[in-house]
Amino acid sequence: MTVAELLITPTLKNLKLISGFYGVHREISTVTVIDTPDGFQWLTGNEVVITTTYALEKTEEAFCNFITSIIVKGASALIVKTDRYLKVIPENAKKLCDEKNFPLIYCPESYAFADIINPTLSSIISKQEAQLRKANNIHKSFLELAINDCRIQEILQTLSTLIKVPTAYVDTVFHKVYFSDTSNENTILLNTMSYKQILTYFKEHYKYIEVANKKQFFGFIIILDSNISEPTTDLEPNPEFDSHVYHTALEYASIVIILRMQILVSNHMIEEKYRSSFVGDLVLNNVKTLTEIETRAHLYGWDFSAGGFIVIIDINNFKKYYLKELSSKEGRQLQNYVNYIFDTSIQYMHATFPSAHYYSQSDYISFLIGEKLSSVVQEKLKNVFHQIQYALEVTVPFTVSMGVGTYIENIIDIHHSYEQARQVIQAVYQTHQFNRITFYDQIGLYKLLFSVAYNKEAIEFCDKYVQPLREYDIQHHANLIETIQAIVNCGWNLKAASDALYLHYNSVKYRFQKICEILDMDLRNPEKHTEVELALKLFFLQKESRY
């Protein structure tokens, strides 16, 4: 009960509030009598203190110090029996209680302690009993919702019935908004807004509570009280409403929503896993019949009748980090970067191509887009790639490249577009043209090289010029292949290559002479340059599968 409720108790009508009027909302947990100077030390908070002032010094200062002491200990009010030991309550004491909003109550001498204690404790116990009954009903209501796996809207309807206010839930995981009452004027207004607009509007105009466990944030429960003009997380109800019921209902609603969200997230992850697995089977040519494709696509409501093409978003030079010895913290940080890059890519790709489906690997993610690769679509791809670049540049220490395969009319052959997109990414690494979008038709000579890279003649040609250098590198822990590649990239300029390799010019010159010696040819002769360059290109194309 509160101090205000104590003062209107019929058997205590002669109690009179003389100071601290703004503190009557204070909660009371019990009543205690203090008639010793140090009795305040045993207070635990929310007590109504009764005193005759018998043990206090008969000075205004002593009485004010006593009041200060019980305020510090968290007392709810002070009842003073006057006319016996304290004839008049000092004005300084009244002023102090007004300043602290601490109720100071006059009690007639005729009242025995039991006359105050018994009805007060009886009221407290009765109120606690009523609150327990209400809490039990709240518990049963939400437990039933949890057991029956009810929808979030049903949870909100139960909550609103209990707290007498319309509510909403903003799901920040799946970007959805639910309402307890779709006919409410607030709901009608909010239904005209986008998710982002609603999220901003809610937090600016209504009370709200965050819905989260220790590991994950799920969203907000919004209290759609039209009387609230300022945003706040102070969820105190209107004074006439039972605060205990209000907070208990909100707590249980939050718990049940968390349980429901965990199920939704888990189901979504399982479904995404199977969807991604299906896309993986398509691009890796693991599905051999059109009937199987159509059957599995039907399960997810997908339509591949228009064919499609593959887009790969690759995290540039990411694999080299796994060649290092990483601490568990560094490993988690790398994975967080990957997750952020993939999530960002999915978000922007789906915004532009809503029907796109994806399949992720350790350092790249593939998208199957079920439409023709027209000039308009190419422009869309360029725009979405720039959006992804912009979103990533201030958040992760990696750039990404986008490789686009050609359009395939029959979905059963979509793996060809995937191979082309992979070849684009390989060409990007060969030419060091990272952080850009490249279409298969733009990789020029590499289209020819990919078509012949694994022919017997191509392998023999590559081995003639590169294999001796590779064997020397392995045997002597040298870097001759890296050196000759840098020289080629720098137009056969040794000085430029030494700068690129961060080596002294004489070191690069020595390595170049060693390369000429091992290959038994004078590479200062420009006629040999084309052969070596072509052999290096073939080597790096073959490297992933041959070595």
Buried (B, 14 or more C-beta within 10 A) or exposed (E): BBBBBBBEBEEBEEBEBBBBEEBBBBBBBBBBBBBEBEBBEEBEEBBBBBBBBEBBEEEEEBBBBBBBBBBEBEBBBBBBBBBEBBEEBBEEBBEBBBEBBBBBBBBEEEBEBEBBBEBBBEBBEEBEEEBEEBBEBBEEBBEEBBEEEBEBBBBBBBBBEBBEBBBBBBBBEEEEBBBBBEEBEBBEEBEEBEBEEBBEBBBEBBBBBEBBEEEEEBBBBBBBBEEEEEEEEEBEBEEEEBBBBBBBBBBBBBBBBBBBBEEBBEEEEEEEEEBBEBBBBBBEBEBEEEEBBBEBBEEEEBEBEEBBBBBBBBBBEBEEBEEEEEEEEEEEEBEEBBEBBBEBBBEBBBEBBEBBBBBBEEBBBBBBBBBEBEEEBEEBBBEBBEBBBEBBEEEBEBBBBBBBBBBBEEBBEBBBBBBBBBBBBBBBBBBEEBBBBBBBEBBEEBBEBBEEBEEEEBBEBBBEBBBBBBEBBEEEEBBBBEBBBBBBBBEBEBEBBBBBBEBEEEEBBEBBEBBBEEBEBEBEEEEBBEBBBBBBBBBBBBBEEEE
